[in-house]
Amino acid sequence: MKIKSFLLLSLLVCSFSINVSAKKKMDVFKLQEMTRPINDSIVNEGYKLYRYEKAAWIGTDMVMEHCKYKDDLEGVIVYEATDGKLHCIAYDKFHLQCLLDYTFEENNTYSYVKRPLTEHEAKLVDMRLKMKAKCLETNMINVMECMNIGLIPLPNKCYRMYWLTGTSKSNVVPMGNDYSFDFDENLNIIKKTKYHNSFIPTEWPEGKSVKTVMHSHLDDNPYMTPTDVCNFLLYALDCYEINDFQVISPALDCIHFFNGKTKQILSVAIDTIRKINKHSEKNKKE
């Protein structure tokens, strides 16, 4: 990370009352050693969720713009076939017919020919509907407009259902109000996760530009989340070409930096950033 990248953070860091002197300082290399495996797994999960959500966006848009059966649309399901290709299928209100079959590969292929759902597709649609109902029964979710539901497979025939809050507004990168539920093969909820306590969008006026998206986590959420990564890629990078994302972690006394191009998270201690800023300021005066 270049020094000039840290300089942009000096005012932001100083505005947060994080008492680093009261906590044990962590060696730079120890921090990287501790956080790298966790950060890598978060990026992998977040990027997988992003691929599924992006496919769902594209599939939905194509049905609404080009399909003569769009009035019959109920929803879309994304899944990865045994050949590794990502498929997005749009299904009807009776959950019996496929209205769009979009295959994401080097040369994307799609079909608007209405056909019956395959056995696997019908199972996924049924699973999604049952999972959604069970999630709502928990009263854990603060349902808002533009909420997306991502369904990704886990090992051992399990699935994780993500609830993401999106937006249809311009100049907004939505973050927060996001959840996940893990289900076993019998559709029993085995894990519930609430990632943020509220909705925390980054907004800016028309005509202005934003170089970095940033927010802070509470002590019980020390790392970036897969939902952070996914929504950053969907909105900040894809829509506005914002490459840098930062999350302040009071629990670890660090800032997590995510670069949209390299798709890597780097965790840097706040005390280290302050020292670099101080050293840079000293060099300027000299």
CORTAPE-V357666 format. One record per run of one state. SS is the DSSP state (alpha for helix, beta for strand, coil for the rest). FROM is the first residue (numbers start at 1). TO is the last residue. Records with the same first field share a line. If there is no record, write none. Layout:
# CORTAPE-V357666
SS: FROM-TO, FROM-TO
This chain:
# CORTAPE-V357666
coil: 1-2, 8-9, 15-19, 23-27, 67-69, 81-85, 93-96, 105-108, 112-114, 117-118, 138-146, 155-157, 166-171, 174-175, 177-178, 184-188, 195-198, 200-201, 204-211, 218-225, 241-243, 250-253, 260-263, 286-286
alpha: 3-7, 10-14, 20-22, 28-66, 70-72, 119-137, 226-240, 270-285
beta: 73-80, 86-92, 97-104, 109-111, 115-116, 147-154, 158-165, 172-173, 176-176, 179-183, 189-194, 199-199, 202-203, 212-217, 244-249, 254-259, 264-269
